[in-house]
Amino acid sequence: MRKLAKDAGVPVFAPREFYAGRINEGLEITNFLRRFTTESHGYMNARRKKVGEDKTSDVLDWVYGYYRLVLES
């Protein structure tokens, strides 16, 4: 894709190339993970009221761990 875009004269950026110097990456990661935790708790409470207990909490724990692995590496 990158080569096709360049061949077509389209500027191509990796995410870090695009936002370099525009954000504090560590702070954004911390804030994202904090929001994920806060919002997932609210989501789980609403879901439990609607459908009862299920494995959604386990899935969200896995997703959180995945985000940490990717974002903090």
N, C-alpha and C positions, 0 to 999 in steps of 0.2 A: 504494500500500500504506500509506504513511504516513498519508494522509487517512482511509482506511478504519479503520485502527487507532485513530486519534484519535477518529473518529466513534463507535467502539465503546467508547470510554473506556479504551483500553489505552495505557499510557505508551509513548512512542516515543523512542528515542535513536539518534543516529548513534554509531558506535564511539567517536569521540573524546569525545562527550558522556558516554558511559557510563564510560570509564576515566579521565577528566580528574582529575589529582591523585592517582591511585592507582598509576601506574607511571611510570618514567622511559622515555619512548618511544624516545629515542636509544639508550639502553643495551639495551633489549629488541630493537631492530632489529639492533644489532651482534651481540648474542648469538645471535639467530635465524640471521643469515647465517653466523656462525662454525659453528653446529651443522649447518646445511645443508651446508657445505663438508666438514666432518668426516664426517658420515653418508653423504654422496654418494660419498665416496672408498671407504668400507667397502662400500657397496652395489655400486659398480662392480667392486671386486675380487671379490666373491662372484658377480656376474653373469658376469664374464669366465671364471671357473672353470666355471660352469654352461653357458653358451652360446657362449663365445668372444667375439671382437671383433665389435662392431656399432656402431651410431650412438647408443647410449644416452648416451655421454659427451657428445656434441654436444648432445643434447636437454637434459641436465642443465646444461650450460653456458648454454644459452638460458634455461632456467627461472631459473637464478641471476641472470642479467642482468635478466630481467623482474622478479624480486623486488626487486632493487636499484633499478630504475627506479621501481617503485611505492612502495616503502618509504622511499626516501631523497629523494623529490621533495617 
